[in-house]
Amino acid sequence: MTELLNPVFIFGPGFTGHAFAQIWAGPVFGSLRNPAKTAELAAKNILPVPLNDAEQVVERLRGAHLIVAAPPTDQGCPGLAHLADMTPSAKSVTYLSTTGVYGDLSGGWAFEWSPVNPASVRGRRRVSAENAWRAVRPDLKIARLPGIYGAGRSVLDRLRAGRASRIVKPGHVFSRIHVDDLAAGLAALVQSEASGVFHFCDEEAAPPQDVTAFGADLLGVPVPDAIDYAQADLSEMARSFYSECKRVSNARAKAALGWRPRFRTYREGLTSIRDAGG
């Protein structure tokens, strides 16, 4: 018989939350702003909790593991604004942050103890949100994440839609994580007694143009032409991603949680998505 685990309450149950709900052997509650999303959440094994129903929010959060997945805005973390007074009753609090808090390391390694030095507005907001949550829960767990991909959200989708490009910036690499590996890592983290910062990423930071070329080969479609970064027509947000180059270590998560990424590189991850029809 499968042991029923403590409930989990996800504030901002999006792509990651949907994957988490598929593997958690206990109730998963999700914050609900728009009633039109009720059926969508229920279809993902997430029990909707309307944020305007304070009594229900308090009840569902009590004794639950809280995962805060909603990104901060210029007004701060929306999860903190809604739940700060209620979080003492939660069994644990995990905040999903970003490896963007480290800024540009010129291809060097980011470890959990590396100093934060965010260069982007998004990174600075994340640092502020982390600090605000620490003030509320000193035992806070922080998952700093790289790019997340999975079925329905990968280079394979962009290739099929004819929207993929191969921007080449010599020496540039990104770390990434398959959403199913992230869900497994979060499940291990919330059940542990550990607190502090953890990274969930795969084992190979890689140039994005290599990922696109591999995806094209998987699908049997032409590899998009290479475009030099200096000549690329990129949005401000896309260009900001190319302004930071780092390799992210997952050693602490493996040592402290016993977690291992099932998809060690983008090759295994994309092949699995393709084989599953995603």
C-alpha positions as CSV (number, residue, x, y, z in Angstrom):
1,M,0.0,0.0,0.0
2,T,1.4,3.4,-0.9
3,E,2.0,5.7,2.0
4,L,-0.2,8.8,1.8
5,L,2.1,11.9,2.1
6,N,1.4,15.3,3.6
7,P,-0.6,17.6,1.3
8,V,1.2,20.0,-0.9
9,F,-0.1,23.5,-1.6
10,I,1.3,25.1,-4.8
11,F,1.0,28.8,-5.2
12,G,1.1,29.4,-8.9
13,P,0.6,25.8,-10.2
14,G,1.9,26.0,-13.8
15,F,4.1,23.8,-15.8
16,T,6.2,22.6,-12.9
17,G,3.3,22.2,-10.6
18,H,1.4,20.1,-13.2
19,A,4.4,17.7,-13.4
20,F,4.7,17.5,-9.6
21,A,1.1,16.6,-9.1
22,Q,1.5,13.5,-11.3
23,I,4.0,12.0,-8.9
24,W,3.0,13.1,-5.4
25,A,1.3,10.4,-3.4
26,G,-0.9,12.7,-1.5
27,P,-3.3,15.6,-2.1
28,V,-2.0,18.5,-4.2
29,F,-3.8,21.8,-3.8
30,G,-3.2,24.7,-6.1
31,S,-4.0,28.4,-5.8
32,L,-6.9,29.5,-8.1
33,R,-7.4,33.1,-9.3
34,N,-9.5,32.5,-12.3
35,P,-12.5,30.2,-11.8
36,A,-12.4,29.3,-15.5
37,K,-9.2,27.4,-14.7
38,T,-10.9,25.1,-12.2
39,A,-11.4,22.2,-14.7
40,E,-7.9,22.6,-16.1
41,L,-6.3,22.2,-12.6
42,A,-8.5,19.3,-11.7
43,A,-7.5,17.5,-14.9
44,K,-3.8,17.8,-13.7
45,N,-4.6,16.2,-10.3
46,I,-4.5,19.6,-8.6
47,L,-7.4,20.5,-6.2
48,P,-8.2,24.2,-6.8
49,V,-8.3,26.5,-3.8
50,P,-9.7,30.0,-4.6
51,L,-7.5,32.7,-3.2
52,N,-10.5,34.8,-2.4
53,D,-11.7,32.1,0.0
54,A,-9.4,32.9,3.0
55,E,-11.0,30.2,5.2
56,Q,-10.3,27.5,2.7
57,V,-6.7,28.7,2.0
58,V,-6.0,28.6,5.8
59,E,-7.4,25.1,6.0
60,R,-5.6,23.7,3.0
61,L,-2.3,25.3,4.0
62,R,-2.3,24.0,7.6
63,G,0.2,21.1,7.8
64,A,1.0,21.2,4.1
65,H,4.2,21.6,2.3
66,L,4.0,25.0,0.5
67,I,5.7,25.4,-2.9
68,V,5.8,29.0,-4.2
69,A,6.1,28.8,-7.9
70,A,4.7,32.2,-9.0
71,P,7.3,34.7,-10.2
72,P,7.7,38.0,-8.4
73,T,6.6,41.3,-9.9
74,D,7.8,44.8,-9.3
75,Q,5.4,44.7,-6.3
76,G,7.2,41.8,-4.8
77,C,6.3,38.1,-4.4
78,P,2.5,37.5,-4.8
79,G,2.7,34.4,-2.8
80,L,4.2,36.2,0.1
81,A,1.5,39.0,-0.2
82,H,-1.3,36.4,0.0
83,L,0.1,33.8,2.4
84,A,2.7,35.4,4.7
85,D,0.5,35.5,7.8
86,M,-0.5,31.8,7.2
87,T,2.8,30.2,6.5
88,P,3.7,29.4,10.2
89,S,1.1,26.7,9.9
90,A,2.7,25.1,6.9
91,K,4.9,22.0,7.4
92,S,7.6,23.5,5.1
93,V,8.0,26.3,2.6
94,T,9.9,25.9,-0.7
95,Y,10.5,28.9,-3.0
96,L,11.2,28.3,-6.6
97,S,13.9,30.8,-7.7
98,T,16.3,31.1,-10.6
99,T,20.0,30.6,-11.2
100,G,19.8,34.1,-12.8
101,V,20.5,35.4,-9.3
102,Y,24.2,34.6,-9.9
103,G,24.5,36.9,-12.9
104,D,27.2,36.3,-15.5
105,L,30.0,33.9,-14.5
106,S,31.7,33.9,-17.9
107,G,31.2,30.1,-18.2
108,G,32.2,29.4,-14.6
109,W,30.4,27.3,-12.1
110,A,27.5,28.4,-9.9
111,F,27.4,26.6,-6.6
112,E,24.8,27.0,-3.9
113,W,27.2,29.0,-1.8
114,S,28.2,31.3,-4.7
115,P,27.5,34.9,-4.0
116,V,24.4,36.4,-5.7
117,N,25.1,39.1,-8.2
118,P,22.0,39.6,-10.4
119,A,22.4,41.7,-13.4
120,S,18.8,41.6,-14.7
121,V,15.6,43.0,-13.2
122,R,14.2,39.5,-13.0
123,G,17.2,38.3,-11.0
124,R,17.1,41.2,-8.6
125,R,13.4,40.5,-8.0
126,R,14.2,36.9,-7.2
127,V,16.9,37.8,-4.7
128,S,14.4,40.2,-3.0
129,A,11.8,37.5,-2.9
130,E,14.2,35.0,-1.4
131,N,15.2,37.4,1.3
132,A,11.6,38.3,2.1
133,W,10.7,34.6,2.4
134,R,13.7,33.9,4.7
135,A,12.4,36.6,7.0
136,V,9.1,34.7,7.3
137,R,10.5,31.2,7.4
138,P,14.1,30.9,8.5
139,D,13.9,27.2,7.6
140,L,13.1,28.1,4.0
141,K,14.1,25.7,1.2
142,I,15.1,27.5,-2.1
143,A,15.3,25.7,-5.4
144,R,17.3,27.8,-7.9
145,L,16.4,26.6,-11.3
146,P,17.8,27.0,-14.9
147,G,15.8,26.7,-18.0
148,I,12.9,24.1,-17.7
149,Y,11.7,22.0,-20.6
150,G,9.4,19.1,-21.1
151,A,6.6,17.7,-23.3
152,G,4.8,20.6,-24.9
153,R,7.5,23.1,-24.0
154,S,10.8,22.2,-25.7
155,V,12.8,22.9,-28.8
156,L,10.8,20.1,-30.5
157,D,7.7,22.2,-30.4
158,R,9.5,25.2,-31.9
159,L,11.0,23.1,-34.6
160,R,7.6,21.6,-35.6
161,A,6.1,25.1,-35.6
162,G,8.9,26.5,-37.7
163,R,9.9,28.9,-35.0
164,A,13.2,27.5,-34.0
165,S,16.4,29.4,-34.6
166,R,20.1,28.7,-34.0
167,I,21.7,31.7,-32.4
168,V,25.4,31.2,-32.0
169,K,27.4,33.0,-29.4
170,P,30.9,31.4,-29.2
171,G,31.6,29.9,-25.8
172,H,28.0,30.4,-24.5
173,V,26.3,27.6,-22.6
174,F,23.1,27.2,-20.6
175,S,22.1,24.7,-17.9
176,R,18.6,23.1,-18.1
177,I,16.4,20.6,-16.4
178,H,13.6,18.3,-17.7
179,V,10.4,19.1,-15.8
180,D,10.0,15.5,-14.7
181,D,13.4,15.5,-13.1
182,L,12.6,18.8,-11.4
183,A,9.3,17.4,-10.0
184,A,11.2,14.4,-8.6
185,G,13.8,16.7,-7.1
186,L,11.1,18.9,-5.4
187,A,9.4,15.8,-4.1
188,A,12.7,14.7,-2.4
189,L,13.4,18.3,-1.1
190,V,10.0,18.9,0.5
191,Q,10.2,15.5,2.3
192,S,13.7,16.2,3.7
193,E,14.7,18.1,6.8
194,A,17.1,20.1,4.7
195,S,16.8,23.8,4.2
196,G,18.8,26.4,2.3
197,V,19.6,26.5,-1.4
198,F,19.5,23.6,-3.9
199,H,20.1,23.4,-7.6
200,F,18.1,21.1,-9.9
201,C,19.7,20.8,-13.3
202,D,21.1,18.1,-15.6
203,E,24.7,17.1,-16.0
204,E,25.7,19.1,-19.1
205,A,25.5,22.8,-19.7
206,A,25.4,23.0,-23.5
207,P,25.3,25.6,-26.3
208,P,21.7,26.3,-27.3
209,Q,22.5,25.8,-31.0
210,D,23.6,22.3,-30.3
211,V,20.3,21.5,-28.6
212,T,18.4,22.9,-31.6
213,A,20.5,20.8,-34.0
214,F,20.0,17.6,-32.0
215,G,16.2,18.2,-31.8
216,A,16.1,18.7,-35.6
217,D,17.9,15.5,-36.2
218,L,15.5,13.7,-33.8
219,L,12.5,14.9,-35.8
220,G,14.2,14.4,-39.2
221,V,13.7,18.1,-40.2
222,P,16.3,20.5,-41.5
223,V,18.6,22.0,-39.0
224,P,18.0,25.8,-38.9
225,D,20.7,28.0,-40.3
226,A,23.2,29.4,-37.7
227,I,22.7,33.1,-36.9
228,D,25.5,35.0,-35.4
229,Y,24.4,36.5,-32.0
230,A,25.7,40.0,-33.0
231,Q,23.3,40.0,-36.0
232,A,20.4,38.3,-34.4
233,D,17.1,40.1,-34.1
234,L,16.3,39.3,-30.4
235,S,13.8,40.6,-28.0
236,E,15.1,42.4,-24.9
237,M,14.2,39.4,-22.8
238,A,15.9,36.9,-25.2
239,R,19.0,39.0,-25.3
240,S,19.2,39.1,-21.5
241,F,19.4,35.3,-21.5
242,Y,22.5,35.5,-23.7
243,S,24.1,38.1,-21.5
244,E,24.8,35.5,-18.7
245,C,26.9,32.4,-19.2
246,K,27.3,29.9,-16.4
247,R,27.5,26.2,-15.5
248,V,25.3,25.1,-12.6
249,S,26.3,22.4,-10.1
250,N,23.7,19.9,-8.9
251,A,26.1,18.2,-6.4
252,R,24.4,19.4,-3.2
253,A,21.0,18.0,-4.3
254,K,22.5,14.7,-5.2
255,A,24.5,14.4,-1.9
256,A,21.8,15.7,0.5
257,L,18.7,14.3,-1.1
258,G,19.8,11.2,-3.0
259,W,18.3,12.8,-6.1
260,R,19.7,12.0,-9.6
261,P,18.4,13.4,-12.9
262,R,16.9,10.6,-15.0
263,F,17.6,12.7,-18.1
264,R,21.3,13.4,-17.6
265,T,21.6,15.6,-20.7
266,Y,19.2,17.3,-23.2
267,R,19.8,14.3,-25.5
268,E,18.1,11.8,-23.2
269,G,15.4,14.3,-22.3
270,L,14.5,15.3,-25.9
271,T,14.7,11.7,-27.1
272,S,12.2,10.7,-24.3
273,I,9.8,13.5,-25.3
274,R,10.0,12.5,-29.0
275,D,9.5,8.8,-28.2
276,A,6.4,9.6,-26.1
277,G,4.9,11.7,-28.9
278,G,5.6,15.0,-27.3
